[in-house]
Amino acid sequence: MIGTSEQLERVDIKTVTLSAGDRYLLSTDGLHGEVGDEEIKKVLATTATPQQAAEHLLALALQRGGSDNITGIAVFLE
C-alpha cells in the first residue's frame, strides 16, 4: 500500500491501449491538486521531453503553494 497503513476499501483499475505518441502523467495530489487538468494537458502536449514536462509541472505546483508532497512521472511513448 502506498500512502497509508490502513486497509483499502476500493482499488480502481483501468486498462488502456498504449500507442506511439501517447503522453502520460502519474502524479500525487500535491501536483494535480495545484495544477488543473487542462493545464497539465497543455504542458504534456507542448513540451519536447518528459523531463521538461515534469520539471515545468513541478515548478507550477511549487509556485501555487506546494503545500503537499509533489511527485510526478511523465512518460512519452515513441
N, CA, C, O and CB atoms as a CASP TS submission, in Angstrom:
PFRMAT TS
TARGET T0000
AUTHOR 0000-0000-0000
METHOD Language model
MODEL 1
PARENT N/A
ATOM      1  N   MET     1       0.832  -1.174   0.000  1.00  0.00           N
ATOM      2  CA  MET     1       0.000   0.000   0.000  1.00  0.00           C
ATOM      3  C   MET     1       0.884   1.247   0.000  1.00  0.00           C
ATOM      4  O   MET     1       1.897   1.309   0.697  1.00  0.00           O
ATOM      5  CB  MET     1      -0.951  -0.008   1.209  1.00  0.00           C
ATOM      6  N   ILE     2       0.497   2.194  -0.761  1.00  0.00           N
ATOM      7  CA  ILE     2       1.237   3.439  -0.858  1.00  0.00           C
ATOM      8  C   ILE     2       0.449   4.535  -0.165  1.00  0.00           C
ATOM      9  O   ILE     2      -0.718   4.763  -0.486  1.00  0.00           O
ATOM     10  CB  ILE     2       1.519   3.808  -2.333  1.00  0.00           C
ATOM     11  N   GLY     3       1.075   5.213   0.779  1.00  0.00           N
ATOM     12  CA  GLY     3       0.465   6.373   1.408  1.00  0.00           C
ATOM     13  C   GLY     3      -0.429   6.087   2.593  1.00  0.00           C
ATOM     14  O   GLY     3      -0.934   7.024   3.212  1.00  0.00           O
ATOM     15  N   THR     4      -0.641   4.842   2.929  1.00  0.00           N
ATOM     16  CA  THR     4      -1.497   4.539   4.068  1.00  0.00           C
ATOM     17  C   THR     4      -1.145   3.177   4.626  1.00  0.00           C
ATOM     18  O   THR     4      -0.656   2.307   3.905  1.00  0.00           O
ATOM     19  CB  THR     4      -2.979   4.593   3.673  1.00  0.00           C
ATOM     20  N   SER     5      -1.395   2.994   5.908  1.00  0.00           N
ATOM     21  CA  SER     5      -1.226   1.672   6.510  1.00  0.00           C
ATOM     22  C   SER     5      -2.584   1.010   6.741  1.00  0.00           C
ATOM     23  O   SER     5      -2.669  -0.111   7.241  1.00  0.00           O
ATOM     24  CB  SER     5      -0.450   1.777   7.838  1.00  0.00           C
ATOM     25  N   GLU     6      -3.644   1.731   6.364  1.00  0.00           N
ATOM     26  CA  GLU     6      -4.998   1.216   6.538  1.00  0.00           C
ATOM     27  C   GLU     6      -5.388   0.348   5.347  1.00  0.00           C
ATOM     28  O   GLU     6      -4.878   0.528   4.241  1.00  0.00           O
ATOM     29  CB  GLU     6      -6.001   2.372   6.714  1.00  0.00           C
ATOM     30  N   GLN     7      -6.290  -0.588   5.583  1.00  0.00           N
ATOM     31  CA  GLN     7      -6.806  -1.442   4.518  1.00  0.00           C
ATOM     32  C   GLN     7      -7.597  -0.593   3.524  1.00  0.00           C
ATOM     33  O   GLN     7      -8.451   0.198   3.924  1.00  0.00           O
ATOM     34  CB  GLN     7      -7.693  -2.577   5.099  1.00  0.00           C
ATOM     35  N   LEU     8      -7.319  -0.751   2.253  1.00  0.00           N
ATOM     36  CA  LEU     8      -8.053  -0.016   1.224  1.00  0.00           C
ATOM     37  C   LEU     8      -9.423  -0.648   1.010  1.00  0.00           C
ATOM     38  O   LEU     8      -9.549  -1.872   0.966  1.00  0.00           O
ATOM     39  CB  LEU     8      -7.259   0.014  -0.102  1.00  0.00           C
ATOM     40  N   GLU     9     -10.434   0.181   0.878  1.00  0.00           N
ATOM     41  CA  GLU     9     -11.781  -0.317   0.652  1.00  0.00           C
ATOM     42  C   GLU     9     -12.039  -0.596  -0.822  1.00  0.00           C
ATOM     43  O   GLU     9     -12.848  -1.456  -1.168  1.00  0.00           O
ATOM     44  CB  GLU     9     -12.798   0.673   1.177  1.00  0.00           C
ATOM     45  N   ARG    10     -11.345   0.140  -1.687  1.00  0.00           N
ATOM     46  CA  ARG    10     -11.606   0.018  -3.123  1.00  0.00           C
ATOM     47  C   ARG    10     -10.323   0.360  -3.876  1.00  0.00           C
ATOM     48  O   ARG    10      -9.593   1.279  -3.502  1.00  0.00           O
ATOM     49  CB  ARG    10     -12.787   0.951  -3.571  1.00  0.00           C
ATOM     50  N   VAL    11     -10.069  -0.376  -4.915  1.00  0.00           N
ATOM     51  CA  VAL    11      -8.958  -0.086  -5.805  1.00  0.00           C
ATOM     52  C   VAL    11      -9.529   0.018  -7.216  1.00  0.00           C
ATOM     53  O   VAL    11     -10.183  -0.907  -7.699  1.00  0.00           O
ATOM     54  CB  VAL    11      -7.834  -1.187  -5.712  1.00  0.00           C
ATOM     55  N   ASP    12      -9.279   1.149  -7.874  1.00  0.00           N
ATOM     56  CA  ASP    12      -9.747   1.322  -9.244  1.00  0.00           C
ATOM     57  C   ASP    12      -8.665   0.841 -10.200  1.00  0.00           C
ATOM     58  O   ASP    12      -7.494   1.192 -10.054  1.00  0.00           O
ATOM     59  CB  ASP    12     -10.117   2.804  -9.527  1.00  0.00           C
ATOM     60  N   ILE    13      -9.059   0.046 -11.168  1.00  0.00           N
ATOM     61  CA  ILE    13      -8.134  -0.462 -12.173  1.00  0.00           C
ATOM     62  C   ILE    13      -8.711  -0.133 -13.541  1.00  0.00           C
ATOM     63  O   ILE    13      -9.897  -0.343 -13.798  1.00  0.00           O
ATOM     64  CB  ILE    13      -7.895  -2.004 -12.010  1.00  0.00           C
ATOM     65  N   LYS    14      -7.854   0.385 -14.412  1.00  0.00           N
ATOM     66  CA  LYS    14      -8.289   0.710 -15.762  1.00  0.00           C
ATOM     67  C   LYS    14      -7.229   0.199 -16.732  1.00  0.00           C
ATOM     68  O   LYS    14      -6.036   0.431 -16.533  1.00  0.00           O
ATOM     69  CB  LYS    14      -8.523   2.250 -15.934  1.00  0.00           C
ATOM     70  N   THR    15      -7.658  -0.489 -17.766  1.00  0.00           N
ATOM     71  CA  THR    15      -6.755  -0.976 -18.799  1.00  0.00           C
ATOM     72  C   THR    15      -6.856  -0.042 -19.996  1.00  0.00           C
ATOM     73  O   THR    15      -7.955   0.280 -20.447  1.00  0.00           O
ATOM     74  CB  THR    15      -7.090  -2.447 -19.200  1.00  0.00           C
ATOM     75  N   VAL    16      -5.710   0.392 -20.510  1.00  0.00           N
ATOM     76  CA  VAL    16      -5.691   1.258 -21.678  1.00  0.00           C
ATOM     77  C   VAL    16      -4.780   0.655 -22.734  1.00  0.00           C
ATOM     78  O   VAL    16      -3.847  -0.083 -22.413  1.00  0.00           O
ATOM     79  CB  VAL    16      -5.231   2.685 -21.304  1.00  0.00           C
ATOM     80  N   THR    17      -5.048   0.966 -23.972  1.00  0.00           N
ATOM     81  CA  THR    17      -4.188   0.548 -25.065  1.00  0.00           C
ATOM     82  C   THR    17      -3.179   1.651 -25.310  1.00  0.00           C
ATOM     83  O   THR    17      -3.554   2.797 -25.557  1.00  0.00           O
ATOM     84  CB  THR    17      -5.008   0.234 -26.352  1.00  0.00           C
ATOM     85  N   LEU    18      -1.898   1.313 -25.243  1.00  0.00           N
ATOM     86  CA  LEU    18      -0.841   2.294 -25.436  1.00  0.00           C
ATOM     87  C   LEU    18      -0.518   2.420 -26.917  1.00  0.00           C
ATOM     88  O   LEU    18      -0.507   1.430 -27.649  1.00  0.00           O
ATOM     89  CB  LEU    18       0.417   1.906 -24.637  1.00  0.00           C
ATOM     90  N   SER    19      -0.254   3.648 -27.349  1.00  0.00           N
ATOM     91  CA  SER    19       0.068   3.900 -28.754  1.00  0.00           C
ATOM     92  C   SER    19       1.220   4.890 -28.846  1.00  0.00           C
ATOM     93  O   SER    19       1.414   5.722 -27.960  1.00  0.00           O
ATOM     94  CB  SER    19      -1.170   4.434 -29.519  1.00  0.00           C
ATOM     95  N   ALA    20       1.976   4.789 -29.926  1.00  0.00           N
ATOM     96  CA  ALA    20       3.055   5.746 -30.175  1.00  0.00           C
ATOM     97  C   ALA    20       2.475   7.153 -30.175  1.00  0.00           C
ATOM     98  O   ALA    20       1.413   7.398 -30.748  1.00  0.00           O
ATOM     99  CB  ALA    20       3.778   5.445 -31.525  1.00  0.00           C
ATOM    100  N   GLY    21       3.175   8.066 -29.532  1.00  0.00           N
ATOM    101  CA  GLY    21       2.720   9.448 -29.448  1.00  0.00           C
ATOM    102  C   GLY    21       1.931   9.770 -28.194  1.00  0.00           C
ATOM    103  O   GLY    21       1.721  10.942 -27.881  1.00  0.00           O
ATOM    104  N   ASP    22       1.487   8.746 -27.467  1.00  0.00           N
ATOM    105  CA  ASP    22       0.760   8.983 -26.213  1.00  0.00           C
ATOM    106  C   ASP    22       1.684   9.607 -25.180  1.00  0.00           C
ATOM    107  O   ASP    22       2.891   9.363 -25.177  1.00  0.00           O
ATOM    108  CB  ASP    22       0.162   7.668 -25.667  1.00  0.00           C
ATOM    109  N   ARG    23       1.105  10.407 -24.312  1.00  0.00           N
ATOM    110  CA  ARG    23       1.840  11.030 -23.217  1.00  0.00           C
ATOM    111  C   ARG    23       1.039  10.845 -21.946  1.00  0.00           C
ATOM    112  O   ARG    23      -0.166  11.096 -21.912  1.00  0.00           O
ATOM    113  CB  ARG    23       2.111  12.539 -23.493  1.00  0.00           C
ATOM    114  N   TYR    24       1.722  10.402 -20.900  1.00  0.00           N
ATOM    115  CA  TYR    24       1.060  10.078 -19.640  1.00  0.00           C
ATOM    116  C   TYR    24       1.740  10.796 -18.479  1.00  0.00           C
ATOM    117  O   TYR    24       2.937  11.079 -18.518  1.00  0.00           O
ATOM    118  CB  TYR    24       1.063   8.560 -19.403  1.00  0.00           C
ATOM    119  N   LEU    25       0.957  11.080 -17.457  1.00  0.00           N
ATOM    120  CA  LEU    25       1.484  11.634 -16.222  1.00  0.00           C
ATOM    121  C   LEU    25       0.892  10.859 -15.063  1.00  0.00           C
ATOM    122  O   LEU    25      -0.327  10.754 -14.934  1.00  0.00           O
ATOM    123  CB  LEU    25       1.170  13.150 -16.099  1.00  0.00           C
ATOM    124  N   LEU    26       1.756  10.315 -14.222  1.00  0.00           N
ATOM    125  CA  LEU    26       1.346   9.726 -12.953  1.00  0.00           C
ATOM    126  C   LEU    26       1.737  10.737 -11.892  1.00  0.00           C
ATOM    127  O   LEU    26       2.902  11.126 -11.809  1.00  0.00           O
ATOM    128  CB  LEU    26       2.014   8.301 -12.699  1.00  0.00           C
ATOM    129  N   SER    27       0.782  11.168 -11.079  1.00  0.00           N
ATOM    130  CA  SER    27       1.124  12.210 -10.107  1.00  0.00           C
ATOM    131  C   SER    27       0.339  12.054  -8.820  1.00  0.00           C
ATOM    132  O   SER    27      -0.730  11.445  -8.772  1.00  0.00           O
ATOM    133  CB  SER    27       0.873  13.587 -10.696  1.00  0.00           C
ATOM    134  N   THR    28       0.917  12.634  -7.779  1.00  0.00           N
ATOM    135  CA  THR    28       0.226  12.688  -6.496  1.00  0.00           C
ATOM    136  C   THR    28      -0.622  13.952  -6.441  1.00  0.00           C
ATOM    137  O   THR    28      -0.500  14.836  -7.289  1.00  0.00           O
ATOM    138  CB  THR    28       1.234  12.647  -5.314  1.00  0.00           C
ATOM    139  N   ASP    29      -1.473  14.023  -5.440  1.00  0.00           N
ATOM    140  CA  ASP    29      -2.349  15.181  -5.305  1.00  0.00           C
ATOM    141  C   ASP    29      -1.573  16.463  -5.020  1.00  0.00           C
ATOM    142  O   ASP    29      -2.113  17.557  -5.186  1.00  0.00           O
ATOM    143  CB  ASP    29      -3.357  14.940  -4.205  1.00  0.00           C
ATOM    144  N   GLY    30      -0.337  16.347  -4.600  1.00  0.00           N
ATOM    145  CA  GLY    30       0.483  17.540  -4.418  1.00  0.00           C
ATOM    146  C   GLY    30       0.726  18.265  -5.727  1.00  0.00           C
ATOM    147  O   GLY    30       0.933  19.479  -5.741  1.00  0.00           O
ATOM    148  N   LEU    31       0.702  17.522  -6.831  1.00  0.00           N
ATOM    149  CA  LEU    31       0.842  18.142  -8.151  1.00  0.00           C
ATOM    150  C   LEU    31      -0.540  18.457  -8.738  1.00  0.00           C
ATOM    151  O   LEU    31      -0.845  19.616  -9.023  1.00  0.00           O
ATOM    152  CB  LEU    31       1.638  17.211  -9.109  1.00  0.00           C
ATOM    153  N   HIS    32      -1.363  17.438  -8.916  1.00  0.00           N
ATOM    154  CA  HIS    32      -2.649  17.707  -9.581  1.00  0.00           C
ATOM    155  C   HIS    32      -3.651  18.432  -8.685  1.00  0.00           C
ATOM    156  O   HIS    32      -4.719  18.831  -9.151  1.00  0.00           O
ATOM    157  CB  HIS    32      -3.260  16.407 -10.058  1.00  0.00           C
ATOM    158  N   GLY    33      -3.322  18.606  -7.413  1.00  0.00           N
ATOM    159  CA  GLY    33      -4.143  19.458  -6.545  1.00  0.00           C
ATOM    160  C   GLY    33      -3.856  20.937  -6.761  1.00  0.00           C
ATOM    161  O   GLY    33      -4.690  21.790  -6.456  1.00  0.00           O
ATOM    162  N   GLU    34      -2.676  21.235  -7.285  1.00  0.00           N
ATOM    163  CA  GLU    34      -2.262  22.627  -7.521  1.00  0.00           C
ATOM    164  C   GLU    34      -2.374  23.034  -8.991  1.00  0.00           C
ATOM    165  O   GLU    34      -2.561  24.213  -9.294  1.00  0.00           O
ATOM    166  CB  GLU    34      -0.831  22.827  -7.049  1.00  0.00           C
ATOM    167  N   VAL    35      -2.262  22.082  -9.892  1.00  0.00           N
ATOM    168  CA  VAL    35      -2.278  22.365 -11.336  1.00  0.00           C
ATOM    169  C   VAL    35      -3.478  21.633 -11.941  1.00  0.00           C
ATOM    170  O   VAL    35      -3.622  20.422 -11.773  1.00  0.00           O
ATOM    171  CB  VAL    35      -0.923  21.918 -12.034  1.00  0.00           C
ATOM    172  N   GLY    36      -4.319  22.361 -12.631  1.00  0.00           N
ATOM    173  CA  GLY    36      -5.553  21.794 -13.179  1.00  0.00           C
ATOM    174  C   GLY    36      -5.323  20.862 -14.364  1.00  0.00           C
ATOM    175  O   GLY    36      -4.270  20.890 -15.000  1.00  0.00           O
ATOM    176  N   ASP    37      -6.325  20.042 -14.646  1.00  0.00           N
ATOM    177  CA  ASP    37      -6.248  19.059 -15.721  1.00  0.00           C
ATOM    178  C   ASP    37      -5.918  19.677 -17.079  1.00  0.00           C
ATOM    179  O   ASP    37      -5.061  19.171 -17.804  1.00  0.00           O
ATOM    180  CB  ASP    37      -7.547  18.313 -15.813  1.00  0.00           C
ATOM    181  N   GLU    38      -6.590  20.754 -17.414  1.00  0.00           N
ATOM    182  CA  GLU    38      -6.365  21.373 -18.728  1.00  0.00           C
ATOM    183  C   GLU    38      -4.939  21.909 -18.855  1.00  0.00           C
ATOM    184  O   GLU    38      -4.321  21.811 -19.915  1.00  0.00           O
ATOM    185  CB  GLU    38      -7.373  22.510 -18.962  1.00  0.00           C
ATOM    186  N   GLU    39      -4.430  22.471 -17.775  1.00  0.00           N
ATOM    187  CA  GLU    39      -3.057  22.986 -17.806  1.00  0.00           C
ATOM    188  C   GLU    39      -2.051  21.839 -17.900  1.00  0.00           C
ATOM    189  O   GLU    39      -1.046  21.949 -18.602  1.00  0.00           O
ATOM    190  CB  GLU    39      -2.772  23.842 -16.553  1.00  0.00           C
ATOM    191  N   ILE    40      -2.318  20.746 -17.199  1.00  0.00           N
ATOM    192  CA  ILE    40      -1.455  19.565 -17.299  1.00  0.00           C
ATOM    193  C   ILE    40      -1.450  19.053 -18.736  1.00  0.00           C
ATOM    194  O   ILE    40      -0.392  18.747 -19.287  1.00  0.00           O
ATOM    195  CB  ILE    40      -1.927  18.450 -16.325  1.00  0.00           C
ATOM    196  N   LYS    41      -2.630  18.960 -19.341  1.00  0.00           N
ATOM    197  CA  LYS    41      -2.724  18.501 -20.736  1.00  0.00           C
ATOM    198  C   LYS    41      -1.904  19.398 -21.664  1.00  0.00           C
ATOM    199  O   LYS    41      -1.194  18.914 -22.546  1.00  0.00           O
ATOM    200  CB  LYS    41      -4.198  18.473 -21.197  1.00  0.00           C
ATOM    201  N   LYS    42      -2.012  20.698 -21.454  1.00  0.00           N
ATOM    202  CA  LYS    42      -1.278  21.642 -22.301  1.00  0.00           C
ATOM    203  C   LYS    42       0.233  21.457 -22.156  1.00  0.00           C
ATOM    204  O   LYS    42       0.959  21.435 -23.150  1.00  0.00           O
ATOM    205  CB  LYS    42      -1.668  23.086 -21.949  1.00  0.00           C
ATOM    206  N   VAL    43       0.699  21.326 -20.919  1.00  0.00           N
ATOM    207  CA  VAL    43       2.137  21.141 -20.689  1.00  0.00           C
ATOM    208  C   VAL    43       2.610  19.843 -21.342  1.00  0.00           C
ATOM    209  O   VAL    43       3.642  19.825 -22.012  1.00  0.00           O
ATOM    210  CB  VAL    43       2.453  21.128 -19.169  1.00  0.00           C
ATOM    211  N   LEU    44       1.864  18.766 -21.150  1.00  0.00           N
ATOM    212  CA  LEU    44       2.265  17.487 -21.752  1.00  0.00           C
ATOM    213  C   LEU    44       2.281  17.565 -23.275  1.00  0.00           C
ATOM    214  O   LEU    44       3.142  16.963 -23.918  1.00  0.00           O
ATOM    215  CB  LEU    44       1.321  16.368 -21.301  1.00  0.00           C
ATOM    216  N   ALA    45       1.348  18.294 -23.850  1.00  0.00           N
ATOM    217  CA  ALA    45       1.252  18.387 -25.309  1.00  0.00           C
ATOM    218  C   ALA    45       2.310  19.284 -25.936  1.00  0.00           C
ATOM    219  O   ALA    45       2.642  19.121 -27.110  1.00  0.00           O
ATOM    220  CB  ALA    45      -0.104  18.890 -25.692  1.00  0.00           C
ATOM    221  N   THR    46       2.843  20.228 -25.165  1.00  0.00           N
ATOM    222  CA  THR    46       3.709  21.235 -25.772  1.00  0.00           C
ATOM    223  C   THR    46       5.184  21.138 -25.386  1.00  0.00           C
ATOM    224  O   THR    46       6.007  21.888 -25.912  1.00  0.00           O
ATOM    225  CB  THR    46       3.212  22.575 -25.411  1.00  0.00           C
ATOM    226  N   THR    47       5.528  20.236 -24.486  1.00  0.00           N
ATOM    227  CA  THR    47       6.934  20.107 -24.114  1.00  0.00           C
ATOM    228  C   THR    47       7.596  19.016 -24.944  1.00  0.00           C
ATOM    229  O   THR    47       6.944  18.074 -25.395  1.00  0.00           O
ATOM    230  CB  THR    47       7.077  19.799 -22.610  1.00  0.00           C
ATOM    231  N   ALA    48       8.910  19.163 -25.138  1.00  0.00           N
ATOM    232  CA  ALA    48       9.643  18.249 -26.017  1.00  0.00           C
ATOM    233  C   ALA    48       9.990  16.917 -25.354  1.00  0.00           C
ATOM    234  O   ALA    48      10.050  15.886 -26.023  1.00  0.00           O
ATOM    235  CB  ALA    48      10.908  18.912 -26.490  1.00  0.00           C
ATOM    236  N   THR    49      10.216  16.938 -24.046  1.00  0.00           N
ATOM    237  CA  THR    49      10.650  15.715 -23.370  1.00  0.00           C
ATOM    238  C   THR    49       9.875  15.516 -22.072  1.00  0.00           C
ATOM    239  O   THR    49       9.333  16.471 -21.517  1.00  0.00           O
ATOM    240  CB  THR    49      12.162  15.762 -23.084  1.00  0.00           C
ATOM    241  N   PRO    50       9.822  14.276 -21.588  1.00  0.00           N
ATOM    242  CA  PRO    50       9.172  14.030 -20.294  1.00  0.00           C
ATOM    243  C   PRO    50       9.858  14.779 -19.157  1.00  0.00           C
ATOM    244  O   PRO    50       9.191  15.250 -18.236  1.00  0.00           O
ATOM    245  CB  PRO    50       9.159  12.537 -19.988  1.00  0.00           C
ATOM    246  N   GLN    51      11.167  14.893 -19.212  1.00  0.00           N
ATOM    247  CA  GLN    51      11.919  15.618 -18.174  1.00  0.00           C
ATOM    248  C   GLN    51      11.463  17.073 -18.106  1.00  0.00           C
ATOM    249  O   GLN    51      11.228  17.608 -17.022  1.00  0.00           O
ATOM    250  CB  GLN    51      13.444  15.548 -18.450  1.00  0.00           C
ATOM    251  N   GLN    52      11.339  17.713 -19.278  1.00  0.00           N
ATOM    252  CA  GLN    52      10.900  19.105 -19.316  1.00  0.00           C
ATOM    253  C   GLN    52       9.472  19.243 -18.792  1.00  0.00           C
ATOM    254  O   GLN    52       9.158  20.187 -18.066  1.00  0.00           O
ATOM    255  CB  GLN    52      10.996  19.655 -20.745  1.00  0.00           C
ATOM    256  N   ALA    53       8.617  18.304 -19.163  1.00  0.00           N
ATOM    257  CA  ALA    53       7.224  18.355 -18.695  1.00  0.00           C
ATOM    258  C   ALA    53       7.163  18.229 -17.179  1.00  0.00           C
ATOM    259  O   ALA    53       6.469  19.003 -16.520  1.00  0.00           O
ATOM    260  CB  ALA    53       6.386  17.238 -19.353  1.00  0.00           C
ATOM    261  N   ALA    54       7.887  17.257 -16.619  1.00  0.00           N
ATOM    262  CA  ALA    54       7.876  17.046 -15.175  1.00  0.00           C
ATOM    263  C   ALA    54       8.428  18.262 -14.433  1.00  0.00           C
ATOM    264  O   ALA    54       7.869  18.680 -13.419  1.00  0.00           O
ATOM    265  CB  ALA    54       8.685  15.799 -14.817  1.00  0.00           C
ATOM    266  N   GLU    55       9.513  18.824 -14.933  1.00  0.00           N
ATOM    267  CA  GLU    55      10.100  19.998 -14.280  1.00  0.00           C
ATOM    268  C   GLU    55       9.167  21.204 -14.349  1.00  0.00           C
ATOM    269  O   GLU    55       9.043  21.952 -13.379  1.00  0.00           O
ATOM    270  CB  GLU    55      11.443  20.346 -14.923  1.00  0.00           C
ATOM    271  N   HIS    56       8.511  21.393 -15.491  1.00  0.00           N
ATOM    272  CA  HIS    56       7.579  22.508 -15.651  1.00  0.00           C
ATOM    273  C   HIS    56       6.395  22.357 -14.691  1.00  0.00           C
ATOM    274  O   HIS    56       6.002  23.316 -14.026  1.00  0.00           O
ATOM    275  CB  HIS    56       7.080  22.591 -17.111  1.00  0.00           C
ATOM    276  N   LEU    57       5.833  21.155 -14.624  1.00  0.00           N
ATOM    277  CA  LEU    57       4.692  20.921 -13.745  1.00  0.00           C
ATOM    278  C   LEU    57       5.080  21.063 -12.280  1.00  0.00           C
ATOM    279  O   LEU    57       4.304  21.600 -11.489  1.00  0.00           O
ATOM    280  CB  LEU    57       4.106  19.537 -13.996  1.00  0.00           C
ATOM    281  N   LEU    58       6.256  20.596 -11.905  1.00  0.00           N
ATOM    282  CA  LEU    58       6.738  20.783 -10.539  1.00  0.00           C
ATOM    283  C   LEU    58       6.851  22.264 -10.206  1.00  0.00           C
ATOM    284  O   LEU    58       6.421  22.700  -9.139  1.00  0.00           O
ATOM    285  CB  LEU    58       8.093  20.092 -10.347  1.00  0.00           C
ATOM    286  N   ALA    59       7.433  23.039 -11.125  1.00  0.00           N
ATOM    287  CA  ALA    59       7.584  24.481 -10.902  1.00  0.00           C
ATOM    288  C   ALA    59       6.221  25.148 -10.724  1.00  0.00           C
ATOM    289  O   ALA    59       6.064  26.003  -9.853  1.00  0.00           O
ATOM    290  CB  ALA    59       8.343  25.132 -12.075  1.00  0.00           C
ATOM    291  N   LEU    60       5.238  24.769 -11.538  1.00  0.00           N
ATOM    292  CA  LEU    60       3.894  25.344 -11.407  1.00  0.00           C
ATOM    293  C   LEU    60       3.287  25.014 -10.040  1.00  0.00           C
ATOM    294  O   LEU    60       2.734  25.892  -9.379  1.00  0.00           O
ATOM    295  CB  LEU    60       2.976  24.825 -12.534  1.00  0.00           C
ATOM    296  N   ALA    61       3.389  23.760  -9.620  1.00  0.00           N
ATOM    297  CA  ALA    61       2.820  23.351  -8.339  1.00  0.00           C
ATOM    298  C   ALA    61       3.487  24.101  -7.185  1.00  0.00           C
ATOM    299  O   ALA    61       2.812  24.525  -6.247  1.00  0.00           O
ATOM    300  CB  ALA    61       2.971  21.832  -8.146  1.00  0.00           C
ATOM    301  N   LEU    62       4.798  24.263  -7.252  1.00  0.00           N
ATOM    302  CA  LEU    62       5.506  24.987  -6.196  1.00  0.00           C
ATOM    303  C   LEU    62       5.119  26.465  -6.174  1.00  0.00           C
ATOM    304  O   LEU    62       4.968  27.046  -5.099  1.00  0.00           O
ATOM    305  CB  LEU    62       7.016  24.847  -6.381  1.00  0.00           C
ATOM    306  N   GLN    63       4.958  27.080  -7.354  1.00  0.00           N
ATOM    307  CA  GLN    63       4.551  28.481  -7.432  1.00  0.00           C
ATOM    308  C   GLN    63       3.191  28.706  -6.805  1.00  0.00           C
ATOM    309  O   GLN    63       2.910  29.788  -6.290  1.00  0.00           O
ATOM    310  CB  GLN    63       4.533  28.945  -8.872  1.00  0.00           C
ATOM    311  N   ARG    64       2.346  27.687  -6.847  1.00  0.00           N
ATOM    312  CA  ARG    64       0.966  27.823  -6.357  1.00  0.00           C
ATOM    313  C   ARG    64       0.803  27.359  -4.922  1.00  0.00           C
ATOM    314  O   ARG    64      -0.321  27.186  -4.449  1.00  0.00           O
ATOM    315  CB  ARG    64       0.026  27.043  -7.240  1.00  0.00           C
ATOM    316  N   GLY    65       1.892  27.160  -4.236  1.00  0.00           N
ATOM    317  CA  GLY    65       1.794  26.836  -2.820  1.00  0.00           C
ATOM    318  C   GLY    65       2.490  25.554  -2.434  1.00  0.00           C
ATOM    319  O   GLY    65       3.105  25.488  -1.370  1.00  0.00           O
ATOM    320  N   GLY    66       2.412  24.536  -3.263  1.00  0.00           N
ATOM    321  CA  GLY    66       3.083  23.279  -2.997  1.00  0.00           C
ATOM    322  C   GLY    66       2.974  22.819  -1.559  1.00  0.00           C
ATOM    323  O   GLY    66       3.984  22.501  -0.931  1.00  0.00           O
ATOM    324  N   SER    67       1.756  22.780  -1.025  1.00  0.00           N
ATOM    325  CA  SER    67       1.563  22.500   0.394  1.00  0.00           C
ATOM    326  C   SER    67       1.630  21.011   0.741  1.00  0.00           C
ATOM    327  O   SER    67       1.583  20.651   1.918  1.00  0.00           O
ATOM    328  CB  SER    67       0.243  23.052   0.834  1.00  0.00           C
ATOM    329  N   ASP    68       1.737  20.155  -0.255  1.00  0.00           N
ATOM    330  CA  ASP    68       1.775  18.709  -0.031  1.00  0.00           C
ATOM    331  C   ASP    68       2.984  18.155  -0.783  1.00  0.00           C
ATOM    332  O   ASP    68       3.596  18.866  -1.580  1.00  0.00           O
ATOM    333  CB  ASP    68       0.436  18.014  -0.503  1.00  0.00           C
ATOM    334  N   ASN    69       3.326  16.911  -0.540  1.00  0.00           N
ATOM    335  CA  ASN    69       4.391  16.281  -1.318  1.00  0.00           C
ATOM    336  C   ASN    69       4.006  16.315  -2.791  1.00  0.00           C
ATOM    337  O   ASN    69       2.855  16.061  -3.145  1.00  0.00           O
ATOM    338  CB  ASN    69       4.647  14.816  -0.843  1.00  0.00           C
ATOM    339  N   ILE    70       4.970  16.630  -3.644  1.00  0.00           N
ATOM    340  CA  ILE    70       4.705  16.740  -5.088  1.00  0.00           C
ATOM    341  C   ILE    70       5.529  15.680  -5.797  1.00  0.00           C
ATOM    342  O   ILE    70       6.759  15.719  -5.780  1.00  0.00           O
ATOM    343  CB  ILE    70       5.047  18.179  -5.634  1.00  0.00           C
ATOM    344  N   THR    71       4.843  14.737  -6.419  1.00  0.00           N
ATOM    345  CA  THR    71       5.513  13.672  -7.160  1.00  0.00           C
ATOM    346  C   THR    71       4.837  13.529  -8.512  1.00  0.00           C
ATOM    347  O   THR    71       3.609  13.508  -8.604  1.00  0.00           O
ATOM    348  CB  THR    71       5.482  12.325  -6.375  1.00  0.00           C
ATOM    349  N   GLY    72       5.644  13.431  -9.558  1.00  0.00           N
ATOM    350  CA  GLY    72       5.095  13.218 -10.892  1.00  0.00           C
ATOM    351  C   GLY    72       6.074  12.454 -11.755  1.00  0.00           C
ATOM    352  O   GLY    72       7.285  12.661 -11.681  1.00  0.00           O
ATOM    353  N   ILE    73       5.535  11.568 -12.576  1.00  0.00           N
ATOM    354  CA  ILE    73       6.318  10.809 -13.545  1.00  0.00           C
ATOM    355  C   ILE    73       5.662  11.034 -14.904  1.00  0.00           C
ATOM    356  O   ILE    73       4.507  10.662 -15.114  1.00  0.00           O
ATOM    357  CB  ILE    73       6.389   9.266 -13.174  1.00  0.00           C
ATOM    358  N   ALA    74       6.402  11.642 -15.820  1.00  0.00           N
ATOM    359  CA  ALA    74       5.904  11.867 -17.177  1.00  0.00           C
ATOM    360  C   ALA    74       6.494  10.793 -18.090  1.00  0.00           C
ATOM    361  O   ALA    74       7.680  10.475 -18.006  1.00  0.00           O
ATOM    362  CB  ALA    74       6.272  13.306 -17.689  1.00  0.00           C
ATOM    363  N   VAL    75       5.654  10.242 -18.956  1.00  0.00           N
ATOM    364  CA  VAL    75       6.072   9.200 -19.899  1.00  0.00           C
ATOM    365  C   VAL    75       5.588   9.585 -21.277  1.00  0.00           C
ATOM    366  O   VAL    75       4.396   9.813 -21.479  1.00  0.00           O
ATOM    367  CB  VAL    75       5.525   7.799 -19.490  1.00  0.00           C
ATOM    368  N   PHE    76       6.509   9.660 -22.230  1.00  0.00           N
ATOM    369  CA  PHE    76       6.171   9.941 -23.627  1.00  0.00           C
ATOM    370  C   PHE    76       6.503   8.680 -24.432  1.00  0.00           C
ATOM    371  O   PHE    76       7.650   8.234 -24.428  1.00  0.00           O
ATOM    372  CB  PHE    76       6.957  11.211 -24.179  1.00  0.00           C
ATOM    373  N   LEU    77       5.527   8.111 -25.112  1.00  0.00           N
ATOM    374  CA  LEU    77       5.753   6.920 -25.919  1.00  0.00           C
ATOM    375  C   LEU    77       6.152   7.304 -27.345  1.00  0.00           C
ATOM    376  O   LEU    77       5.558   8.195 -27.952  1.00  0.00           O
ATOM    377  CB  LEU    77       4.497   6.034 -25.934  1.00  0.00           C
ATOM    378  N   GLU    78       7.143   6.630 -27.852  1.00  0.00           N
ATOM    379  CA  GLU    78       7.599   6.910 -29.224  1.00  0.00           C
ATOM    380  C   GLU    78       7.064   5.883 -30.172  1.00  0.00           C
ATOM    381  O   GLU    78       7.337   5.947 -31.371  1.00  0.00           O
ATOM    382  CB  GLU    78       9.123   6.944 -29.304  1.00  0.00           C
TER
END
